[in-house]
């Protein structure tokens, strides 16, 4: 190469400056909308934090080991707690979960994998969406007519079935949506390798959709834990620890309802403490659902 060859320089382009101008219209609009969204978010969270703060102040002072283990006091008696209500709530939610989760997952398999376009699937999907807005008290009346009148007693079984009716549509719809999001290429690859439909469901679809299914299950459990209206007709209430499932059973929501209207200061304090426990229980399940849901997107 000849050293006398003149160097060819690229033409200079008149490019706009890339420095951010805070007084530019788009920058001002972006800053305004950002501040606006933050203000709206803070205002929306005020009621939640106000309720939690009030519950901590009113109920936290009475929350101790006796409150979460003892049985409710009678009349003018002092002390006591709501340990039986915590146990009753957990048992009835466990019964509801044992009923609604398997049925909901198998229903979701039918709706999303087996016969997604059939008339039965279309009707079932529509009814599930209708049931998500079903008044909870009607579920209690239904179970009262079917189980309580038949057996002749209020029971934890009846309360669990009533909560299962409310949990079922949430579990079904969440599980169906999670299964629909499983990539079709994964299922086609499994079929191409000679897998049967059963193997595809249990080896591909369910493991891949598990985080989404768990999110729906946890949200359904959180909603069931805070229900009160259906338990009034099914489990009623008891001041003692349950000895068997076929007897009236205490729950946190009904205890709060009963004690908050009493003229005794001790019972009112216990109602505040029980409210705090119930709110943190529901909040825990909701946070857990968020964590599980985020892990789904990370995967």
For each residue, the residues with C-beta under 8 A, 3 or more apart:
1: 5
2: 5
3:
4:
5: 1 2
6:
7:
8:
9:
10:
11:
12:
13:
14:
15: 18
16:
17:
18: 15
19:
20: 24 27
21: 24 27
22: 27 28 31
23: 27 28
24: 20 21 27 28
25: 28 29
26: 29 30
27: 20 21 22 23 24 30 31
28: 22 23 24 25 31 32
29: 25 26 32 33
30: 26 27 33 34
31: 22 27 28 34 35
32: 28 29 35 36
33: 29 30 36 37
34: 30 31 37 38
35: 31 32 38 39
36: 32 33 39 40
37: 33 34 40 41
38: 34 35 41 42
39: 35 36 42 43
40: 36 37 43 44
41: 37 38 44 45
42: 38 39 45 46
43: 39 40 46
44: 40 41 47
45: 41 42 48 49
46: 42 43 49 50
47: 44 50 51
48: 45 51 52
49: 45 46 52 53
50: 46 47 53 54
51: 47 48 54 55 279
52: 48 49 55 56 279
53: 49 50 56 57
54: 50 51 57 58
55: 51 52 58 59 60 272 275 276 279
56: 52 53 59 60 276
57: 53 54 60 61
58: 54 55 61 269 272 276
59: 55 56 62 63 269 272 273 274 275 276 277
60: 55 56 57 63 273 276
61: 57 58 269
62: 59 67 269 270 272 273
63: 59 60 67 68 273 276 277
64: 67 68
65: 68 69
66: 69 70 79 80 81
67: 62 63 64 70 80 81 82 83 270 273
68: 63 64 65 81 82 83 86 277
69: 65 66 81 83
70: 66 67 79 80 81 82 83
71: 80 81 83 84 239 240 241
72: 80 81 82 84 85 239 250 255 259 267 270
73: 77 78 79 80 266 267 270
74: 77 239
75: 264
76: 264
77: 73 74 80 266
78: 73 266
79: 66 70 73 266
80: 66 67 70 71 72 73 77 266 270
81: 66 67 68 69 70 71 72 270
82: 67 68 70 72 85 86 250 252 255 270 273 274 277
83: 67 68 69 70 71 86 87 241
84: 71 72 87 88 238 239 240 241 242 250
85: 72 82 88 89 250 251 252 254 255 274
86: 68 82 83 89 90 252 277
87: 83 84 90 91 241 242 250
88: 84 85 91 92 156 235 238 242 249 250 251
89: 85 86 92 93 225 251 252 253 278 281
90: 86 87 93 94
91: 87 88 94 95 156 160 242 245 249
92: 88 89 95 96 156 159 160 163 231 235 249 251
93: 89 90 96 97 160 163 221 224 225
94: 90 91 97 98 160
95: 91 92 98 99 156 157 159 160 161 163 164 245
96: 92 93 99 100 160 161 162 163 164 166 167 224
97: 93 94 100 101 164 167 217 221 224
98: 94 95 101 102 160
99: 95 96 102 103 160 161 164
100: 96 97 103 104 163 164 165 167 168 171 220
101: 97 98 104 105 167 171 217
102: 98 99 105 106
103: 99 100 106 107 168 172
104: 100 101 107 108 167 168 170 171 172 175 217
105: 101 102 108 109 171 175 213
106: 102 103 109 110
107: 103 104 110 111 124 128 168 172 175 176
108: 104 105 111 112 171 172 173 174 175 176 178 179 213
109: 105 106 112 113 114 175 179 201 205
110: 106 107 113 114 115 120 121 124
111: 107 108 115 116 121 124 125 172 176
112: 108 109 116 175 176 179 180
113: 109 110 116 179 197 201 205
114: 109 110 197
115: 110 111 118 120 121
116: 111 112 113 121
117: 121 122
118: 115 121 122
119: 122 123
120: 110 115 123 124
121: 110 111 115 116 117 118 124 125
122: 117 118 119 125 126
123: 119 120 126 127
124: 107 110 111 120 121 127 128
125: 111 121 122 128 129 173 176
126: 122 123 129 130
127: 123 124 130 131
128: 107 124 125 131 132 168 169 172 173
129: 125 126 132 169 173
130: 126 127 133 134
131: 127 128 134 165 168 169
132: 128 129 169 170 173
133: 130
134: 130 131 138 139 165 166 169
135: 138 139 229
136: 139 140 166 227 229 230
137: 140 141 229 230 232 233
138: 134 135 141 142
139: 134 135 136 142 143 162 165 166 230
140: 136 137 143 144 162 229 230 231 232 233 234
141: 137 138 144 145 233
142: 138 139 145 146 162 165
143: 139 140 146 147 148 158 161 162 165 230 233 234
144: 140 141 147 148 149 158 233 234
145: 141 142 148 149
146: 142 143 149 150
147: 143 144 150 151 155 157 158 161 234
148: 143 144 145 151 152 153 154 155 158 233 234
149: 144 145 146 152
150: 146 147
151: 147 148 155 157 158 246
152: 148 149
153: 148 246 247 248
154: 148 158 159 234 235 236 247 248 249
155: 147 148 151 158 159 234 235 245 246 247 248 249
156: 88 91 92 95 159 160 235 242 245 246 247 249
157: 95 147 151 160 161 245 246
158: 143 144 147 148 151 154 155 161 162 234 235
159: 92 95 154 155 156 162 163 230 231 234 235 249 251
160: 91 92 93 94 95 96 98 99 156 157 163 164
161: 95 96 99 143 147 157 158 164 165 234
162: 96 139 140 142 143 158 159 165 166 230 231 233 234 235
163: 92 93 95 96 100 159 160 166 167 224 227 230 231
164: 95 96 97 99 100 160 161 167 168
165: 100 131 134 139 142 143 161 162 168 230
166: 96 134 136 139 162 163 169 170 220 223 224 227 230
167: 96 97 100 101 104 163 164 170 171 220 221 223 224
168: 100 103 104 107 128 131 164 165 171 172
169: 128 129 131 132 134 166 172 173
170: 104 132 166 167 173 174 216 219 220 223
171: 100 101 104 105 108 167 168 174 175 216 217 220
172: 103 104 107 108 111 128 168 169 175 176
173: 108 125 128 129 132 169 170 176 177 216
174: 108 170 171 177 178 212 213 215 216 217 219 220
175: 104 105 107 108 109 112 171 172 178 179 209 212 213 216
176: 107 108 111 112 125 172 173 179 180
177: 173 174 180 181 212 216
178: 108 174 175 181 182 209 210 211 212 213 215 216
179: 108 109 112 113 175 176 182 205 206 209 212 213
180: 112 176 177
181: 177 178 209 212
182: 178 179 186 187 204 205 208 209
183: 186 187
184: 187 188
185: 188 189
186: 182 183 189 190 204 208
187: 182 183 184 190 191 200 204 205
188: 184 185 191 192
189: 185 186 192 193
190: 186 187 193 195 199 200 203 204
191: 187 188 194 195 200
192: 188 189
193: 189 190
194: 191
195: 190 191 199 200 203 204
196: 199 200
197: 113 114 200 201
198: 201 202
199: 190 195 196 202 203 204
200: 187 190 191 195 196 197 203 204 205
201: 109 113 197 198 204 205 206
202: 198 199 205 206
203: 190 195 199 200 206 207
204: 182 186 187 190 195 199 200 201 207 208
205: 109 113 179 182 187 200 201 202 208 209
206: 179 201 202 203 209 210 213
207: 203 204 210
208: 182 186 204 205
209: 175 178 179 181 182 205 206 212 213
210: 178 206 207 213 214
211: 178 214 215 292 293 295 296 299
212: 174 175 177 178 179 181 209 215 216 293 296
213: 105 108 174 175 178 179 206 209 210 216 217
214: 210 211 217 218 289 292
215: 174 178 211 212 218 219 289 292 293 296
216: 170 171 173 174 175 177 178 212 213 219 220
217: 97 101 104 171 174 213 214 220 221
218: 214 215 221 222 285 286 288 289 292
219: 170 174 215 216 222 223 285 286 289
220: 100 166 167 170 171 174 216 217 223 224
221: 93 97 167 217 218 224 225 285
222: 218 219 225 226 282 285 286 289
223: 166 167 170 219 220 226 227
224: 93 96 97 163 166 167 220 221 227
225: 89 93 221 222 252 278 281 282 285
226: 222 223 253 278 282
227: 136 163 166 223 224 230 231 253
228: 231 232 251 253 254 256 257
229: 135 136 137 140 232 233
230: 136 137 139 140 143 159 162 163 165 166 227 233 234
231: 92 140 159 162 163 227 228 234 235 236 251 253 254
232: 137 140 228 229 236 254 257
233: 137 140 141 143 144 148 162 229 230
234: 140 143 144 147 148 154 155 158 159 161 162 230 231
235: 88 92 154 155 156 158 159 162 231 248 249 250 251 254
236: 154 231 232 248 249 254
237: 248 249 250 251 254 255 258
238: 84 88 242 247 248 249 250
239: 71 72 74 84 250
240: 71 84 250
241: 71 83 84 87
242: 84 87 88 91 156 238 245 247 249 250
243: 247
244: 247
245: 91 95 155 156 157 242 249
246: 151 153 155 156 157
247: 153 154 155 156 238 242 243 244
248: 153 154 155 235 236 237 238
249: 88 91 92 154 155 156 159 235 236 237 238 242 245
250: 72 82 84 85 87 88 235 237 238 239 240 242 254 255
251: 85 88 89 92 159 228 231 235 237 254 255
252: 82 85 86 89 225 255 256 274 277 278 281
253: 89 226 227 228 231 256 257 278
254: 85 228 231 232 235 236 237 250 251 257 258
255: 72 82 85 237 250 251 252 258 259 270 271 274
256: 228 252 253 259 260 271 274 275 278
257: 228 232 253 254 260 261
258: 237 254 255 261 262
259: 72 255 256 262 267 268 270 271 274
260: 256 257 268 271
261: 257 258
262: 258 259 267 268
263:
264: 75 76 267 268
265: 268 269
266: 73 77 78 79 80 269 270
267: 72 73 259 262 264 270 271
268: 259 260 262 264 265 271 272
269: 58 59 61 62 265 266 272 273
270: 62 67 72 73 80 81 82 255 259 266 267 273 274
271: 255 256 259 260 267 268 274 275
272: 55 58 59 62 268 269 275 276
273: 59 60 62 63 67 82 269 270 276 277
274: 59 82 85 252 255 256 259 270 271 277 278
275: 55 59 256 271 272 278 279
276: 55 56 58 59 60 63 272 273 279 280
277: 59 63 68 82 86 252 273 274 280 281
278: 89 225 226 252 253 256 274 275 281 282
279: 51 52 55 275 276 282 283
280: 276 277 283 284
281: 89 225 252 277 278 284 285
282: 222 225 226 278 279 285 286
283: 279 280 286 287
284: 280 281 287 288
285: 218 219 221 222 225 281 282 288 289
286: 218 219 222 282 283 289 290
287: 283 284 290 291
288: 218 284 285 291 292
289: 214 215 218 219 222 285 286 292 293
290: 286 287 293 294
291: 287 288 294 295
292: 211 214 215 218 288 289 295 296
293: 211 212 215 289 290 296 297
294: 290 291 297 298
295: 211 291 292 298 299
296: 211 212 215 292 293 299
297: 293 294
298: 294 295
299: 211 295 296
